[in-house]
Amino acid sequence: MIRAALAVVMAAHLVAMTRDQARAQTTCPSPAIALSPAEQWDAKRGGHPLVGTILKGAETLTAGAGDACAAAPLEQLRQALKAHIEDGGIVLLGEMHDNGAQHALRAALLKSIVTDLAAAKKQTPPALVFEHLRTDQAAALATRPEPTSAGARDLLERLDWKNSGWPAAELFLPIFEVAVTHALPMLPGHPARAEVRDVARRGLEALPADTVSRLGLDVPLPDALQSALLDELEASHCGLMPRTAFTNMALAQRYRDAHMAAALADAAKTHDSAVLLAGNGHVRSDRGVPFDLARLAPERKVLSVMLMEVRDGRTDAATYVDRDPQGKPAADFVVLTPRADRPDPCEAMRARFKKK
């Protein structure tokens, strides 16, 4: 009896040893992408403790306790984006326009995904639709640049980026390098500047009636979403203008969102899938571009990612998640990034108003 019991114990011990040895000999696959540049993202180097945190909805992603080979949160995000693109979906990648760390991260994600797609030879690469490119710049995009970093710089020159009103070209260069070196279709998402300015001044009467109807701009936002949009615009102007001043500005924002949604729908139809690069306000799922895609391309699945900057003293990751009026997260994923070094924009705006 004792011998039998000992035999069972020894057998269990040998099985455990064999399993542990196998685990020790197994080489876990390296993450397909690393946070870059590492010194900006490594919270252990004196940065904010939430830098690099990724939330799915309102839940923080983890690598999985007890599993040495579990995918890191960033790899989980990459896999989700890749699967969505492979399924013919539309991905929206948000940004703070002047945050170079965010542009570098999105470029690294895109490079990894399109490299995988090219290796699998199963699918054409997604088209990239840019908020930063206007329809009146289509001619500059018609000539394919050389597939090199120099070719990307030449394209930015051809686009007259320095006079575009966007932050420095160097911040956006990593994304354009990926697009150019991998021959990704690049398409404008933004209307002509004059059109947006006219809508902001005169409302929807500045647009042809068929454009208003085609983009669904004749159907107003639900009251709660309209109020939230006005709140955002009022806050972005530092409370220096009365709420009534933003009615047409809100229509201009809706026009931009709907225009980008139409560009994405067309791009996905032509190229099987599409990725939007735009500000966080445009990629939010309640009232941004996804609101219009639900009507213009209801057959397409949409996945939205917002890149949010960490703030000193704010260490609860869930508080960084923007929400719709009902409290639902306004993006599928939120990535917490370093904060760009910038002056207080409200100070400059107050100075301009004092001069007036």
N, C-alpha and C positions, 0 to 999 in steps of 0.2 A: 504493500500500500504506500509506504514511505517512498520506495523506489519509483513508483509510478508518479507520485506527486513531484518528486525531484525532476523526473524526466520532462514533465509538463513545464516546470519552471525553466529548465535549461533550454527547452525548445523555444519558449517565448523569448528568452534572453537572446538566443541566437537570431531569431527573426528580427528583434529590435536592433541588434548590432548590424545585421545585414542592411536593414532599412536606413540606419544612420550612416553607414559607409556609402551607400548608394547616393544619399543626399550630399555627403561630403564630396563625392566624386562628380556630382552633377554641376555643370557650369551654367549658372543662370544667364539667360540671354541679356546682353547689355541693353539698356534703354535705347530706343531708336533715336532719341533726341535728348539733348541736355539743355538745361536753362542757360541762356547765353545773353550777355556776357556774364560768366559765373560770379565775378566779384560784385556785380550789381544785384545779384539775386540771392546770394548765400547769407541767410539770416544769422548764421553763426559768426559772421565777420563784423558784427557790430551794427547791422541794419535792423530794420523793423522785424519783429518776430513773425509777422504774417506774410512777409514777402515770399512768393512762390506758392501760397495756399490757393487751392482750386476748389470751388464749390460747384456741385451739381444740384441745380435748384437752390435750396437753402442748406443743403447738407455738405459738410466738408469731406472731400475725397481723402481716403487713406490708402496705404499700400496693402493693408490686410494683415492683421496680427498673426504672427506665427508662421508666415509663409515668406521665406527668404527670397523666393522668386516672383512674388506678387508684383504686378506692374505698378510703378510709381504713379502718382496722380497725373503728372504731365503726360506720361505715356498712355494713361487711360483716356485723357482728353484727345491725344493724337489719334488713338484707335477709333474713338467715337467720330471724329471728323473724317477720317479716312473711310470708315464704313458708310457714313452719310453720303460722301461724294460718290463712292462706288455704287450706291443705291440710286444715283441720279438726283440727289437732293441739292438744296441750296444752303450754303454755309454763310453766316454773317459774322465777320470778325470786327469787333469794335475797337476803339482806340481813344486815347486823349491825344489830340493832334501833335502836340509838341513833346511827347514822351518817347525818346529814342529806345529805351529798354523795351517798350511795348512793340515798337516796329521790329526790333531785332527778334523778339520772341515769335511774332507772327511769321516773319520771314523764315525762321528756323522750322517752324511747324509746316509751312507750305513746302519748303525744300524737301523735308523728310517724306511728306505724303506723296508729292509728285515723283520723287525718286522711286518710292515703292511701286507706284502705279506703272511707271516706265519699265521697271524690272519685271513686273507681272505680265506686261504686254496684253492686258485684258481690256483696257479702257483708254479713251482719249483723255488728256488732262483737262481739268476744269478751266473754264474761262474766268478771268479776274475782272470784276467790275469795280471801278474806283469812284468813290465820291469826289476825289481830288481832280478828276479829269472831266472836262465839259464836252458836250456834244459838238461844240464849235472847234474842238481840237482833234476831231477825228482824222483830219488829213495828216496831222503829225504822227498819228499812230499807224497810218496805212503802210509806211515803209518799215519793214522789219529790221531792227538794228542787229549788228553783229552780236552773236551769243557770248558776250564777254562782259566783264565789269566795265570796260571802256565803252562798250555798246550801250550799257545802261546809262552811263553818264551822258553819252551823246543824246540819248532819247530825252533825258531830263532837260538838256540844253534846247533841244528841238521843241519841247513843250513850253519853253520860256518859264521854267519853274520859278526863277528868281523874282518874277513879276506876277506870280500866280496868287499871292496872298496867303499861301500855305507856309508852314514853318520850313526851315532850311532843308534843302535837297539831301544833304548828308544824312538826315534822320530817316528819310524814306528810301535811300539808296539800297539798303539790304533787300527790301521787297522788290524793287525794280530789277535788281541783279538776279533774283530767283526767277522772276517773270521772263527776263530776257534770255538768260542762260538755258532755261528749260523750254523756251519757245512757247510760253503760255499765251493764249489769246488775251489781249488787254483791251478793255472796252470802257468808254466813258459812261459814268452813271449820273453825272450832274447836268442839269439843263444849262443853257447859255446864261452867263452872268446877268445880262440885261433882262432876260425873261424873269428871273427870280427877283431882281430889283423892282421890276414893274408890278409884279404880284404883291410885293411887300408895300408898295405905294398905293395901288389901285384895287387890290383884291382880285378875285377870279375873272373879272371883266377884262383883265389884261391878257387873258388867254383865249384862243379860239374855242368856240363852244364845243366842237368835236373833241378837242383835247381834254376839256373839263369832263365831258361825258365818258370818254375812253378810259381816263384814269380814275373815274369814280369820285372826282372832287365835288360833284354836285350833291353827294350824300354826306351830310355833316358827321363829324365824330360824335359818338355818344357823349352826353353831357359830362359825365365823370372824367372821360379821357380828355375832352376839350379843356376842362378846368385844370387838369393836371398839366397839360401842355402849356397853358397860359402861366401856371405857377412856375414852370421851368424857365420860360422865357423871361418872366419878371425877375426871377432870381439871378439869371445870367446877366441881367442889366443892373444888378446891384441895388434894385429898388429905387432907381433914379427916375423912372418913368411911370406914369399911371398905367394901370392894368388895361385901360381902354386903348392904349397905344399899341397893343400887341395883337389886335384882332387880325389885321392883314399880315402881320409877321407870322402868325400861326398858320395862315393860309399858305404863305410862302414855304414854311416848313413842311406842310402837308404835300405841297407840289413837289418838293425835292424828294420826299419819301416815296411818293407814288411814281415819280419819274424813275428813281432807282429800282423800284420794284418791277416796273415794266422792262427796264434794261436787263434785269436779272432773269425775268421770265423768258425773254427772247434769247438770252445767252444760254440758258439751260436747255432750251429747245434745240438750239443749233449745236451746242458742244456737249450735251448730255448732262452736264452739271455746271454749277457756277459758285463763285465765292465773291462776296462783297467786302470791300475794305472801306470802312466808314466810321464816323464818330459814334460813340456809345448811344447818343440820343436817337440815332437812326436805326440801330440794330435792336432796340428793345422791342419785345414781342407784343406788347399790348397796343401801342399806338404808332410804332415806327414802321419801317419797311415791311415787316411781317404782316401788319394789319392789311396792307394793300396786296401783298402776295396771296393772302387767303382768298381774295376775290379774283385777282388777275391770273393766278396759276394754282388753283385749288388742288391740283393733282400732285404738286411738288411738296415734299417734306422740307421743312425749314428748321435749321438749327442755329441758334443765336449764342454768341460768346461775347461777353462784355469784359474788357480789361480795365480794372479799377485801381486807382492809386491808393496805397496805404497812407494813413495819417497818424501823426504822433499822438500817443496816448489812447488810440482806438484799437483795441486788441480782441474784440469780439468779431470774428469773421462774418457772422450772419448779418451784422449791421451794415455791411458793404453791399448787400444785395438789394438792388432797386426792385420795387414792387408795384404792381398795378393797383388801381383803387380798391380792389377786393383783397389785397394782401398777398396775391400770388407772385412769385418771383418773375421778373420781367426779362429773364434770359435763361437759357438752358444751362449755361455754365458761366461762372464768374472767376476770373483769374486776378489775384491780387499782386500788384507789381510795385516796384520802387516809385517814388514820387519824383517827378521832374522838378528841377530847380528853376523856379520862375517867380517874378515879382507878383504881388497881389494885383490881379487885373482890375479890381474895383478901385484901387487908388488911382490908376491911370484913367479910368473912366470918369471918376469924380473930377479929376483935373480937367478933362475935356469939357465936362458940363459947366464947370466954373468959368471957363473961357467964353462959353456961349452966353 
